């Protein structure tokens, strides 16, 4: 039982030569070209995903401009309130996950006209926030410029607001 002929060893792996010992320069170049083509395809897919994300974000309503309006006339006058603030309850839905409720609460806490969030009640897919608001604050306008998602006002009064959030995948 002698050594196998040279022709049989060509293109096979051996402990001495390691993997790819019989690979030609032509095969290596072909692999490089294929790898470059795959990299270009991945880049093009990444660009398409970025464009798709931008398109989805543009589907929502444009954020309301942050305009300060001077109130004039009887119809636009704010109701008489104490200087220490006004209490408003904001009910937000759908919030199927706790993280979404946290995002809504953080956004409300950071509104310029909100002094503090004095209470939070979460149940099912909604949350109700009790806010101490600076008198004269247009809370809905502030929310429109700050909320990370668009929303529809279902009901609003001087002391309560009910919102339906419009998540990118639609209302839950």
C-alpha positions as CSV (number, residue, x, y, z in Angstrom):
1,X,0.0,0.0,0.0
2,X,2.0,2.9,-1.2
3,X,1.3,6.6,-1.4
4,X,-1.6,7.7,-3.6
5,X,-0.7,9.2,-6.9
6,X,-0.2,13.0,-7.1
7,X,-3.3,13.4,-9.2
8,X,-5.5,12.0,-6.5
9,X,-4.2,14.5,-3.9
10,X,-4.9,17.5,-6.0
11,X,-8.1,19.4,-4.8
12,X,-8.3,17.4,-1.5
13,X,-7.4,18.6,2.0
14,X,-4.6,17.1,3.9
15,X,-3.3,17.6,7.3
16,X,0.0,19.0,5.8
17,X,-1.6,21.5,3.4
18,X,-4.7,22.6,5.3
19,X,-8.1,23.6,3.9
20,X,-8.2,25.1,0.4
21,X,-4.8,23.6,-0.6
22,X,-6.2,22.7,-4.0
23,X,-8.1,26.0,-4.6
24,X,-6.9,27.9,-7.7
25,X,-6.4,31.6,-8.1
26,X,-9.3,31.7,-10.5
27,X,-11.6,30.3,-7.8
28,X,-10.4,32.8,-5.2
29,X,-11.0,35.7,-7.6
30,X,-14.5,34.3,-8.4
31,X,-15.2,34.3,-4.7
32,X,-14.0,37.9,-4.3
33,X,-16.2,39.0,-7.1
34,X,-19.2,37.2,-5.6
35,X,-18.5,38.7,-2.2
36,X,-18.3,42.2,-3.6
37,X,-21.7,41.6,-5.4
38,X,-23.3,40.4,-2.2
39,X,-22.0,43.4,-0.3
40,X,-23.5,45.8,-3.0
41,X,-26.8,44.0,-2.8
42,X,-26.8,44.3,1.0
43,X,-26.0,48.0,0.8
44,X,-28.9,48.5,-1.7
45,X,-31.2,46.6,0.6
46,X,-30.1,48.8,3.5
47,X,-30.8,51.9,1.4
48,X,-34.3,50.6,0.5
49,X,-35.0,49.9,4.2
50,X,-34.0,53.4,5.1
51,X,-36.2,54.8,2.3
52,X,-39.1,52.6,3.5
53,X,-38.8,53.8,7.1
54,X,-38.8,57.5,5.9
55,X,-41.9,56.8,3.8
56,X,-43.7,55.1,6.7
57,X,-42.8,58.1,9.0
58,X,-44.2,60.5,6.4
59,X,-47.5,58.7,6.3
60,X,-48.5,60.3,9.6
61,X,-49.8,63.8,9.9
62,X,-47.2,66.5,9.9
63,X,-46.4,67.8,13.3
64,X,-48.2,71.0,14.2
65,X,-45.9,74.0,14.1
66,X,-44.8,75.3,17.4
67,X,-46.5,78.6,17.2
68,X,-47.1,80.9,20.2
69,X,-50.5,82.5,19.7
70,X,-51.5,85.6,21.6
71,X,-55.1,85.2,22.8
72,X,-57.4,88.0,22.1
73,X,-61.2,88.5,22.5
74,X,-63.7,86.9,24.7
75,X,-64.1,83.6,22.8
76,X,-60.4,82.7,23.2
77,X,-60.0,83.9,26.8
78,X,-58.8,81.2,29.2
79,X,-61.1,80.3,32.1
80,X,-60.2,82.0,35.4
81,X,-57.7,79.7,37.3
82,X,-55.6,79.9,40.3
83,X,-51.9,80.7,39.8
84,X,-50.9,77.5,41.3
85,X,-52.0,75.5,38.3
86,X,-54.9,73.5,36.9
87,X,-55.4,69.7,37.1
88,X,-56.1,67.9,33.8
89,X,-56.6,64.2,33.3
90,X,-55.2,62.8,30.0
91,X,-56.4,59.3,29.0
92,X,-54.1,57.7,26.4
93,X,-54.7,54.5,24.4
94,X,-53.9,52.1,22.9
95,X,-50.8,51.2,25.0
96,X,-50.6,47.4,24.7
97,X,-47.1,47.3,26.2
98,X,-45.7,48.9,29.4
99,X,-42.9,50.5,27.4
100,X,-45.4,52.5,25.3
101,X,-47.0,53.8,28.5
102,X,-43.6,54.8,29.7
103,X,-43.0,56.7,26.5
104,X,-46.3,58.5,26.9
105,X,-45.6,59.4,30.5
106,X,-42.1,60.6,29.8
107,X,-43.4,62.8,27.0
108,X,-46.2,64.3,29.2
109,X,-43.7,65.0,32.0
110,X,-41.4,66.9,29.6
111,X,-44.1,69.2,28.1
112,X,-43.3,72.9,28.9
113,X,-46.7,73.5,30.3
114,X,-46.8,70.5,32.6
115,X,-45.5,71.2,36.1
116,X,-45.8,67.6,37.3
117,X,-47.6,64.3,36.7
118,X,-49.4,63.8,40.0
119,X,-51.0,60.4,39.2
120,X,-50.9,57.5,36.8
121,X,-53.4,54.8,36.4
122,X,-52.8,52.0,33.8
123,X,-55.3,49.3,33.0
124,X,-55.5,47.1,30.0
125,X,-54.3,48.9,26.9
126,X,-54.8,52.5,28.3
127,X,-53.3,54.8,30.8
128,X,-54.7,57.8,32.6
129,X,-52.4,60.6,33.7
130,X,-53.3,63.3,36.1
131,X,-51.3,66.4,35.3
132,X,-50.7,69.7,37.1
133,X,-50.7,72.2,34.2
134,X,-49.6,75.8,34.0
135,X,-52.7,78.0,33.5
136,X,-53.2,79.0,29.9
137,X,-51.3,76.1,28.5
138,X,-52.6,74.7,25.2
139,X,-51.9,71.1,26.2
140,X,-53.1,69.5,23.0
141,X,-50.8,71.7,20.9
142,X,-47.8,70.9,23.1
143,X,-48.6,67.2,22.8
144,X,-48.8,67.4,19.0
145,X,-45.3,68.9,18.9
146,X,-43.8,66.5,21.4
147,X,-45.5,63.1,21.1
148,X,-43.3,60.5,19.3
149,X,-46.5,59.3,17.4
150,X,-49.4,61.1,16.0
151,X,-52.8,60.9,17.8
152,X,-56.4,61.7,17.4
153,X,-58.3,63.6,20.1
154,X,-61.3,61.5,21.0
155,X,-62.7,63.9,23.6
156,X,-61.6,67.1,25.2
157,X,-62.9,69.4,28.0
158,X,-61.3,71.9,30.3
159,X,-60.3,69.2,32.8
160,X,-60.0,66.0,30.7
161,X,-58.6,64.9,27.3
162,X,-58.8,61.4,25.7
163,X,-56.4,60.5,23.0
164,X,-56.0,57.6,20.5
165,X,-52.4,57.1,19.6
166,X,-51.7,56.3,15.9
167,X,-48.8,53.8,16.1
168,X,-47.0,53.0,12.8
169,X,-48.8,49.6,12.5
170,X,-52.2,51.2,13.2
171,X,-54.4,51.3,16.2
172,X,-54.2,48.1,18.3
